[in-house]
Amino acid sequence: MSKNNDKPKRNKPKILTKYNQFFVPRLRDVPVWVREGATDEEIAKRLNIHIWTLGDYRRKHSKFAEALERPTKWETHVYPRLAEIQKWFEEGVNAEDIIRKLDIGKTTWYEYIDKHPMLAELVKWSRSVPISHVENSLLKAATG
């Protein structure tokens, strides 16, 4: 027999880390704080940890990272206002003004157009609106 087989295996006691002791029991509180609009700094303060530790825990523990997830501006600023965006396009408002009204960045706007087909369709449709207005005006002018 080899030396490894002679010794009975011992189960090592699980070492309780600070994360397991102090934060796992409070994981239910974190999403509530996020919904209330607490910043990472405020959450770290409530958990009595440094902001860097919060970042470490976010990277190391997927459940903690999931609890800290915030809604995107797509969910809060753009998607709920798709009907308004369509109306603005119908009224002839340009994309830059719409971006300003939605309080998002230009890069974010184009990112969302690439990611979300419904917005891409809306923008594509909006480009045809001024053309149809011009066509209708020309038809009116031609027919008197």
C-alpha positions as CSV (number, residue, x, y, z in Angstrom):
1,M,0.0,0.0,0.0
2,S,1.1,3.5,-0.6
3,K,1.5,6.1,2.1
4,N,-1.5,8.1,1.0
5,N,-3.9,5.1,1.4
6,D,-2.7,4.3,4.9
7,K,-4.0,7.5,6.5
8,P,-7.7,8.0,6.9
9,K,-9.0,11.1,5.2
10,R,-10.0,13.9,7.5
11,N,-12.7,16.4,6.6
12,K,-11.2,19.8,7.2
13,P,-13.5,22.2,9.0
14,K,-14.9,24.9,6.8
15,I,-13.3,28.2,7.6
16,L,-15.8,31.0,8.0
17,T,-14.6,34.0,6.1
18,K,-15.8,37.5,6.8
19,Y,-17.8,37.4,3.7
20,N,-19.7,34.3,4.8
21,Q,-20.1,35.5,8.4
22,F,-21.2,39.1,7.8
23,F,-22.4,39.5,4.2
24,V,-24.2,36.3,3.2
25,P,-26.8,36.9,5.8
26,R,-27.4,40.5,4.4
27,L,-27.6,39.5,0.7
28,R,-31.3,40.1,0.8
29,D,-30.8,43.7,1.9
30,V,-28.5,44.7,-0.9
31,P,-31.1,44.5,-3.8
32,V,-33.5,46.6,-1.7
33,W,-30.8,49.2,-1.2
34,V,-30.0,49.2,-4.9
35,R,-33.7,49.7,-5.8
36,E,-33.8,52.6,-3.3
37,G,-30.9,54.2,-5.4
38,A,-28.1,53.7,-2.9
39,T,-24.6,54.2,-4.5
40,D,-21.8,51.6,-4.1
41,E,-20.2,54.0,-1.5
42,E,-23.5,54.0,0.5
43,I,-23.8,50.3,0.3
44,A,-20.2,49.8,1.5
45,K,-20.9,52.1,4.4
46,R,-24.1,50.2,5.3
47,L,-22.1,46.9,5.2
48,N,-19.3,48.5,7.2
49,I,-16.6,47.8,4.6
50,H,-14.3,49.8,2.4
51,I,-15.5,50.6,-1.2
52,W,-12.5,48.5,-2.5
53,T,-13.6,45.5,-0.5
54,L,-17.1,45.9,-2.1
55,G,-15.4,45.7,-5.5
56,D,-13.4,42.7,-4.5
57,Y,-16.5,40.9,-3.3
58,R,-18.3,41.8,-6.5
59,R,-15.5,40.2,-8.5
60,K,-15.1,37.1,-6.3
61,H,-18.8,36.3,-5.4
62,S,-21.3,36.0,-8.2
63,K,-24.3,36.1,-5.9
64,F,-23.1,39.4,-4.4
65,A,-22.4,40.8,-7.9
66,E,-26.0,39.8,-8.9
67,A,-27.4,41.5,-5.8
68,L,-25.6,44.7,-6.8
69,E,-26.9,44.8,-10.4
70,R,-28.6,48.0,-11.3
71,P,-31.1,48.5,-14.1
72,T,-29.6,49.9,-17.4
73,K,-30.7,53.1,-18.9
74,W,-32.4,51.1,-21.6
75,E,-34.7,49.7,-18.9
76,T,-35.2,53.0,-17.1
77,H,-34.9,55.8,-19.7
78,V,-35.5,54.4,-23.2
79,Y,-37.8,51.3,-23.3
80,P,-40.6,52.9,-21.2
81,R,-40.6,55.9,-23.6
82,L,-40.6,54.2,-27.0
83,A,-44.0,55.7,-27.8
84,E,-42.7,59.2,-27.0
85,I,-39.6,58.6,-29.1
86,Q,-41.9,57.6,-32.0
87,K,-44.0,60.8,-31.5
88,W,-40.8,62.9,-31.4
89,F,-39.6,61.4,-34.6
90,E,-43.0,62.1,-36.2
91,E,-42.8,65.7,-35.1
92,G,-39.4,66.0,-36.8
93,V,-37.2,66.1,-33.7
94,N,-33.6,65.0,-34.6
95,A,-31.7,62.2,-32.9
96,E,-29.4,64.6,-30.9
97,D,-32.4,66.3,-29.3
98,I,-34.0,62.9,-28.5
99,I,-30.8,61.7,-26.9
100,R,-30.7,64.9,-24.8
101,K,-34.4,64.4,-23.8
102,L,-33.7,60.8,-22.7
103,D,-30.6,61.9,-20.7
104,I,-28.3,59.3,-22.3
105,G,-25.1,59.5,-24.2
106,K,-24.7,59.5,-27.9
107,T,-22.6,56.3,-27.8
108,T,-25.2,54.6,-25.5
109,W,-28.0,55.6,-28.0
110,Y,-26.2,53.9,-30.9
111,E,-25.3,50.9,-28.7
112,Y,-29.0,50.5,-27.9
113,I,-29.9,50.7,-31.6
114,D,-27.4,47.9,-32.3
115,K,-28.6,45.8,-29.3
116,H,-32.4,46.3,-29.5
117,P,-34.2,45.6,-32.8
118,M,-37.3,47.4,-31.8
119,L,-35.4,50.7,-31.4
120,A,-33.5,50.0,-34.6
121,E,-36.8,49.5,-36.4
122,L,-38.2,52.8,-34.9
123,V,-35.1,54.7,-36.0
124,K,-35.3,53.1,-39.5
125,W,-39.0,54.0,-39.7
126,S,-38.3,57.6,-38.5
127,R,-36.0,58.2,-41.5
128,S,-38.8,57.5,-43.8
129,V,-41.2,60.0,-42.1
130,P,-39.6,63.2,-43.4
131,I,-39.4,61.6,-46.9
132,S,-43.1,60.9,-46.9
133,H,-43.8,64.5,-45.6
134,V,-41.8,65.8,-48.6
135,E,-43.6,63.5,-51.0
136,N,-47.0,64.5,-49.7
137,S,-46.1,68.2,-50.0
138,L,-44.8,67.7,-53.6
139,L,-48.0,65.8,-54.4
140,K,-50.2,68.6,-53.0
141,A,-48.2,71.3,-54.8
142,A,-48.5,69.4,-58.1
143,T,-52.2,68.7,-57.8
144,G,-53.0,72.1,-56.6
